[in-house]
């Protein structure tokens, strides 16, 4: 039996916010199949981007497609699977299953409602696709007879390990960020109006030993980049009576470090700002534990959503502006120091969502005021994510479409990019910062690369470099959400004029070009007016 797993969004190595990435879904699916007797060599894996480029002849007994998104984004190398591509895949031979976030509805951009998907010739897994595929193996010719259910933590404990081999089929292997799940489900008794996490019920914590075992097996398969990302709030993992549990975080992180001693990245994702504000002692201890074991450049994404009290009340949001500010301060206290990657150890990210109930033009003003307060308080925020809500059936906001006019949203977004993002980025990575191990990904007149990590900075390098290699980059300039830099060490005798001009200015660049070649830095100083720290980065 031959099986093809297609990553239509969740694993797509294209998201601007996430580098080449492997989610748990295909690993769980592959592990479930292996447990049912399918040989690993008979299980193939493709991203949707590969499918577009390769246009290969597809002949499999079972095709499992992971698709859908709950948070719209921008993309560096591709876009998620489209409706027309899903329809095209439905005409292939074999049994075809589609699942993942798409079970909640299919949407292609923010500011819209996701719609239920029904494609003839393809079965939608209405709950967990990994559980559906596992049960399907008892009657693969008749998927309509299979029930829909949620998988258990004990099942994914087994499947995550058995499916770890899939990483070797990722097109960017070994430069692949492996997402690790600790739990899903929301501990709140009432929920944000737009959130889909309540569909998973109360928190269903994975056993710490299972997460560590999965890391160990992935590590043995060559994984070196990890993100603890599949949970709404890492600070509440294995909480006791609603209170954060630092001992559990210590056991988790130390266990991961022991299981993967030479890992290159260990980052996190989500944190609830209300947790940090309401449990400052426990949260401070957890933040210190994270910094002790992680790798620098880490980001704790805080779901603020809005600074407008009316919007907060109308949508049952989780944190007040004062609580979010306290969370930002706490993370800066622990994580602002610059680490070995060239970036601060651990900084907050802030998520805003627009199109919520009660939103007015005043909402935009209050959001901007909050960010200005952060900036003026000499605090750092790694990135500000501004998106329009995508609504799903079953959430309180579904069907609400009285959103702010598009041009108002775009004008406000541009204001934040100019007045907040640019000065904040200059604070986080000042000119002269050396960013370690920037991985080159694409050519587009210049070379674009990123460090592997959570929400990595896009780096524009104004020269053509070999792709899929890592370089140390000297920061020379800043955009709104990206930086410009040059690879180190600098070979002054062979650099193009435009790079030398960027480093030294037009007049001194002309002197350098006329005087080349130089034997060393002293030779440059003796024969030109060139001076400054840039000379320290030269090679001869």
TIDREN-68234 format. One record per residue (C-alpha): residue in one letter; x, y, z. Coordinates in steps of 0.05 Angstrom, whole numbers, plus 32768, in hexadecimal, padded with zeros to 4 digits. Example, Ala and Ser with C-alpha at 12.3 -4.5 7.8 and 13.67 -1.06 7.14 Angstrom:
# residues 2
a80F67FA6809C;s81117FEB808F;
***
This chain:
# residues 540
x800080008000;x801B80447FEB;x80088084800F;x801580CD7FFF;x801081038035;x8009814A8018;x801681878044;x7FE881BC8027;x7FF481F1805B;x800A81DC809F;x804E81C28087;x805681F0804C;x809D820E804F;x808382528038;x806582788072;x808982BA807D;x808282B180C8;x809C826A80CB;x80D9824C80A8;x80D982078086;x80AC81E280B5;x8090819D80C5;x8051819B80EF;x803A815F8117;x8002814D80E6;x802A812680B2;x8054810680E8;x801680EE810D;x7FF680D580CC;x803580B080B8;x803C809280FE;x7FF3807C80FE;x7FFE805980BB;x803D803680D3;x8018801E8111;x7FE4800080E2;x80197FDA80BC;x802B80098082;x807680078074;x809A804A807C;x80B980438037;x80728041801A;x806080858039;x807280C38010;x806E810C8025;x8068814B7FFB;x805B81948009;x802881B67FDB;x806281E07FC0;x808581A17FAA;x804681887F89;x804181C87F60;x808A81C57F4A;x8092817B7F3D;x8051816B7F19;x806081217F22;x803380E77F10;x800E80D67F50;x7FF9808E7F5C;x7FE9807D7FA5;x7FB780527FC9;x7FAA80887FFD;x7FB580D37FF9;x7FAF80FA803B;x7FAF81468033;x7FBA8175806E;x7F9D81B8805D;x7F7B81F78077;x7F91823180A3;x7F74825480DF;x7FA5828E80DE;x7FAF82AF809A;x7FF682C38089;x802782DC8054;x805582AD802F;x809D82AF8018;x809F82757FE7;x8059825D7FD9;x8010825F7FEE;x7FE5822B8011;x7FBD81F97FE9;x7F8482197FC3;x7F3D82017FB8;x7F4C81F37F6E;x7F8981C97F81;x7F5F81A17FB2;x7F2D81947F7B;x7F65817F7F4C;x7F80814E7F7F;x7F3B81317F89;x7F3E81137F42;x7F7B80E77F53;x7F75809C7F5B;x7F72807E7FA0;x7F4F80907FE1;x7F5680DA7FF0;x7F5080F88036;x7F5681428048;x7F5A815D808E;x7F7F818980C0;x7F6781D080CD;x7F3C81CC808E;x7F0A81A380B6;x7EF481E580D5;x7EE982058091;x7F10821D8055;x7F268265804F;x7F5D82868027;x7F6582CB8047;x7F5682F38085;x7F17831D8089;x7EED82E38070;x7EC682A8808A;x7EE082628080;x7EAD8236805B;x7EA081EC8063;x7EC581C4802E;x7EA4818E8005;x7ECA81717FCA;x7EB081357FA4;x7EE080FB7FA5;x7F0381127FE5;x7EF08102802D;x7EF681388062;x7F10812080A5;x7EE0814780D2;x7F0A813F8110;x7F5381298114;x7F6E811180D1;x7FA380E580F2;x7F6D80BF8119;x7F4280BA80DB;x7F7B809D80B1;x7F8C806C80E9;x7F44805380EB;x7F3E8054809F;x7F74801F8098;x7F417FEB80AE;x7F157FFC8072;x7F3C80278041;x7F0D801D8007;x7ED2803A802D;x7EE5807A8051;x7E9C808E8059;x7E948055808B;x7ECA807080B9;x7EB6809980F5;x7ED480DC8107;x7EF880E48149;x7F2F8109816E;x7F7180E58179;x7F8A80DB81C0;x7FCC80F481DE;x7FE380AC81E7;x7FD7809F819C;x800080DB8185;x803580C881B8;x803F8088818F;x803180A6814A;x805F80E28152;x809A80B3815D;x808780818127;x807D80B880F3;x80BC80DF8101;x80DE80C380C3;x80B380F18098;x80E2812B80A7;x8116810D8077;x80E58117803D;x80DB8162804B;x80F8818A8010;x812181B6803F;x813D817D806A;x816581848096;x815381CE809D;x810D81BF80B7;x80EB81DB80F5;x80C681A38119;x808881BA813E;x807C81978180;x80378190819F;x802F819481EB;x7FE4819B81EF;x7FA881BA81CE;x7F6681D481E9;x7F578214820F;x7F568217825C;x7F278253825C;x7EDE8249826C;x7ECA827F823A;x7EEE828981F9;x7F0482BF81C8;x7ECF82CA8194;x7EF982B48159;x7F24827D8177;x7F218235815F;x7F4882178199;x7F08820981C2;x7EF481D6818C;x7F2981A981AC;x7F0981AE81F1;x7F2E81B58233;x7F7A81AF8232;x7F9281698223;x7FDA8169823A;x800C813A821B;x803A81148249;x807E8136824F;x80A180F48242;x807B80EB8200;x8091813081E6;x80D9812181F9;x80D780DD81D8;x80BC80FC8198;x80F5812E8199;x812780F681A3;x810E80D08166;x810B810F813B;x8151811F8151;x816880DA813C;x814980E980F7;x8173812880F1;x8145815D810E;x816B8196812E;x813681CD812E;x80FA81CA815E;x80C081F78171;x809181E981AA;x805782078186;x801781DE8188;x7FF481FB81C4;x7FCE823B81D4;x7FFA824D820F;x803C822A821F;x803E824B8264;x800082228277;x801B81DF8261;x800981AC8297;x7FEE81E382C3;x7FD681CF8309;x7F9281E8831E;x7F97822082EA;x7FDC82378302;x801A823382D6;x804981F982E5;x8093820D82DF;x80AA81C782F4;x808781A982B7;x80A881DC8288;x80EC81CD82A7;x80E28182829D;x80CC818D8255;x810481BB8240;x813C81978264;x812281558247;x812281718201;x8169818A820A;x818081468222;x815C812381E9;x8179815281B4;x81BC816A81D0;x81D5818A8190;x819381AB817B;x819B81ED8158;x8158820D8167;x8126820581A0;x80F08239819E;x80A8824281B6;x806A8262819A;x802B827781BF;x802382958204;x7FE582B38223;x7FF682F9823D;x7FC182F28273;x7FE782B6828F;x802782DF8295;x8004831A82B4;x7FD982F382E6;x800F82C282FB;x804E82ED82F8;x807982C38328;x806C82818305;x807182A182C0;x80B282C282D1;x80CF828082E7;x80B6825E82A7;x80D48295827C;x8117828B829E;x811282408293;x8104824B8249;x814082798242;x816C82478267;x815E820F8236;x8147822E81F4;x816F824F81BC;x816E829B81B3;x814182C08183;x810482A081A5;x80BF82C081A1;x808382BA81CF;x804782CD81A4;x801582F281D0;x7FCD82F281B9;x7FB9833981CC;x7F87833F8192;x7F70838681A6;x7F8083C081D5;x7F3983D981D1;x7F1083CA8210;x7ECF83C881E9;x7EEB839481B8;x7F09836C81F2;x7EC583688214;x7E9D835A81D5;x7ECA832181C1;x7EDC83058205;x7F26831081F9;x7F5682F5822D;x7F8283308242;x7F7D837A824F;x7FB083AB8232;x7FD083B38277;x7FD78368827E;x7FF783628239;x8027839A824B;x803A8376828B;x804783378262;x8073835E8231;x809B837A826C;x80A48336828C;x80BE8317824C;x80ED83528240;x8108834C8287;x811C8304827A;x812983018230;x814483448217;x818E8331821C;x81AE832281D8;x81BD82D981CD;x81EC82B181A1;x81BE82B68164;x81C783018163;x817F830C8179;x8164831681C0;x815782D681E7;x810B82D881EE;x80DD831181D8;x8091831781D4;x806C831B8193;x8028833D8192;x7FEC83258169;x7FB483558156;x7F74833D8135;x7F45836C8110;x7EFE836480F9;x7EE583528140;x7EA38367815F;x7EA283AE817B;x7EDC83C68151;x7EDD840F813C;x7F13843F8122;x7F22844D816B;x7F3A84048170;x7F7384138140;x7F8784508167;x7F89842981A9;x7FB283F2818A;x7FE584248170;x7FE7844881B3;x7FF7840681D6;x803083F781A7;x804C843D81AF;x804B843381FB;x807483F481F2;x80A5841781C4;x80AC845581F1;x80B68428822E;x80F6840E820D;x80D983C88209;x80E0839981CE;x80AC837281A7;x80C883428174;x808F834B8143;x80488367813E;x8018833A8118;x7FDB835F80FD;x7FA6833580DB;x7F5D833580C8;x7F34830080E9;x7F2082C080C4;x7EE082A680E2;x7ECB825D80EA;x7E88823D80F5;x7E7C822E813E;x7EA1826C8158;x7E7982A78175;x7E9182D6813F;x7E7E82AA8104;x7E5482D180D2;x7E68831480EF;x7E7E833F80B4;x7E7A838780CA;x7EC4839080C6;x7EEA83D180BC;x7EF483E78074;x7F3183C98053;x7F53840B8045;x7F4D841F808F;x7F6E83DE80A4;x7FA683E48071;x7FB4842D8084;x7FB9841A80CD;x7FE583DE80BE;x8015840A8097;x8017843C80D1;x802D84058100;x806283ED80CF;x8080843380CB;x8077844C8112;x8081840C813A;x80A083D38112;x80DA83FA80F4;x80F4841B8134;x80E883DA815A;x811083B28128;x814983E3812D;x814883D88178;x8146838C8174;x817C8385813F;x81A583C5813A;x81D383D280FF;x821283AB810B;x81EF836F812C;x8209832C8113;x81D082FB8107;x81EB82B4810A;x81D8827B80DB;x81A9829E80AB;x81908268807B;x8189827E8032;x8147826B8012;x8137828F7FD0;x815482BD7F9C;x812982F87F85;x815B832C7F6A;x817B83267FAF;x818282EA7FDD;x814F82E18015;x815D82B88053;x814782AE809A;x8160828E80DA;x8139825080EA;x810D82618125;x80CA827C813B;x80B682B98112;x80FA82C180F3;x810F830480D6;x81128307808A;x8158831A8075;x8165833A8031;x81AD83308019;x81BD835D7FDC;x81E883297FB9;x81DD82E37F9D;x81F082AE7FD0;x81EB82637FCB;x81A7824A7FE4;x819C821A801D;x81DB82318040;x81E482568082;x820982988088;x821982C880C0;x81FA830B80AB;x820F835180BF;x81D1837E80C6;x81D883BD809C;x819183D88094;x814983CE80A9;x810583C98087;x80C183C680AA;x80C4837B80B5;x810683668098;x81508379809A;x818783808067;x81CB83618074;x820B83478055;x822E83048062;x826B8301808D;x82A683018087;x82AA833A8054;x82DD8332801C;x82EA837B800E;x831483697FD1;x82DA83477FAD;x829B83687FC7;x8271838C7F92;x826F83D87F95;x822683DB7FAC;x823683B17FEA;x827383DB7FFB;x824A841A7FF2;x821583FF8021;x824B83F28056;x82778430804F;x825284648026;x825D84797FDE;x829D84A27FE7;x82C3846E800F;x82A984367FE3;x82C984597FA7;x830B845D7FCD;x830784127FDD;x82F983FF7F94;x8333842A7F7B;x8363840F7FB0;x835583C47FAA;x837383947FB8;x8384839F8002;x83B18372802B;x838F837E806E;x836983B28097;x83A883DA80A5;x83B483DF805B;x836E83FD8051;x8379842F8089;x83BC8444806D;x83A4844D8026;x835C8467802E;x83328491805D;x83098453806F;x8301844980B9;x82CF842880E9;x82B783E78106;x82A583CA80C2;x82EF83BC80B7;x82EB838980F0;x82BE835D80C4;x82EE83588089;x8314831B8073;x835283198048;
***
